[in-house]
Amino acid sequence: MPQRNTALVRASFSAMAASFDLLTIVGVAVAIETTYYSIFYGWSGLSATNLQMCLFAAASFVVANAMRNEYSFANYLQLRGHGWRSFSLWSLVCLCAIAVGFLTKATEETSRAAFVLVYAVGFFAIYAQRATLAHFVRSSAAAGGVSARRLFLVGFEKDVEAFTYRYKPWTCGMHVVAAVVLRETENTLDDDLALAAASARMLRPDDVFILAPWSRTDVIDACVTAFLRVPARIHLGPERVLDRFVDAHIDKVGAISSLSLSGHPLNLMEVAGKRIFDVAVSLLALILLSPLLLVCALLIKLDSPGPALFLQRRYGFNRETFRIVKFRTMTTMDDGRHIKQATANDSRVTRVGRFMRRYNIDELPQLFNVLRGDMSLVGPRPHALAHDQLFERRIALYARRHNVKPGITGWAQVNGLRGEIDSPEKIRMRIEHDLYYIDNWSLIFDVWIIFLTIFSRKAYRNAI
């Protein structure tokens, strides 16, 4: 696809994505205002004042997103991040709309309940619309229909082949316009690079990828020098080690530049948002479920001797130990170096305990751990200390699970990966799901996992 046509497609897509956001917000606001007032007051609430506030919120949301390049084609190649970015900006826009309405006295004619509905339904409508559009973009890019970037590859033959085979850039919305192979014989590098640079100036790609081992600094320096004269972004091709880290990026502190492989999974705002969500939901859950908790405690006491609650040491955030709280479901209360995992038809599991394990009821007291800050509602499930130490020695990247707080439920659990770990494959799959959650966290993802924990059949598989 010629560069001019590609640029036109990208501009058209950005305009379309912005229009979808605008129409979604206005449509939701008009529908709710009209329906709400018609049901409760018998007349349409779509006054000129309310319509102006709807348009103000929609226009502010779209303009702010456009200013931060939210509507770029490449941004829709993945859904990750859209939920949190949309939620934070939508909340800010709604607060601004309230402030403007208060100053202009427009809020006197607006129902607070209707506004809350517009805020809540509007966010989910925006996210659903973006999820649909992102799915369409990914499908189109994978089929080669649309390209987000035009790539020019230069490097040694084996490195170019490995790059294209491993990453398949065309499935990510990237179109390889040319690939120039450098000869590994002496005194040919300058000639090869002169030809490659001339080709790049003619093809005018968006990005140039230098594909050579990082140890070949002479080749990399020569490539950078040759392509500095080409109006394109220059990238140093990825080494294999980067495949292990999703968020690897160049970091700069003062005059020091470094390649940051991993850091804090969440920034300060995300940590605050997740903590507020945890506290609010766990408090509400404890209030609503308090009768069930009391009944469960009584049944445990009547079924077998011993306390109703079971406390065991687990590793939490930063590998700091805490005592997890669960309903006692077994006749033993192991908390030492040698802890036997529960197995199918385990004789140690009580009658009440078996029922509680089957429906995850034994995990409910961990809501107190969430309130204390030891745990989160959603995160990697914590294992007993003895098992944790064993898995950490055997499995690469296992320790990354401790970069976030453990959870009552998690992405592995709602995919049926729970219960006894009796094979390397089971723990490997569980770790892969935990790391996927860490690398792709969003508040919407947490809500979705909680929903699946309650309503998905997979979440109740392999209970013992």
Secondary structure, 3 states (H helix, E strand, C coil): CCHHHHHHHHHHHHHHHHHHHHHHHHHHHHHHHHHHHHHHHCCCCCCHHHHHHHHHHHHHHHHHHHHCCCCCHHHHCCCCCHHHHHHHHHHHHHHHHHHHHHHCCHHHHCCHHHHHHHHHHHHHHHHHHHHHHHHHHHHHHHCCCCCCEEEEEEEEHHHHHHHHHHHCHHHHCEEEEEEEEECCCCCCHHHHHHHHHHHHHHHCCCEEEEECCCCCHHHHHHHHHHHCCCCCEEEECCCHHHHHCCCCEEEEECCEEEEECCCCCCCHHHHHHHHHHHHHHHHHHHHHHHHHHHHHHHHHHHHCCCCCEEEEEEECHHHCEEEEEEECCECCCCCCCCCCCCCCCCCCECHHHHHHHHCCHHHCCHHHHHHHCCCEEECCCCCEHHHHHHHHHHCCCHHHHHHCCCEEECHHHHCCCCCCCCCHHHHHHHHHHHHHHHHCCCHHHHHHHHHHHHHCHHHHCCCC
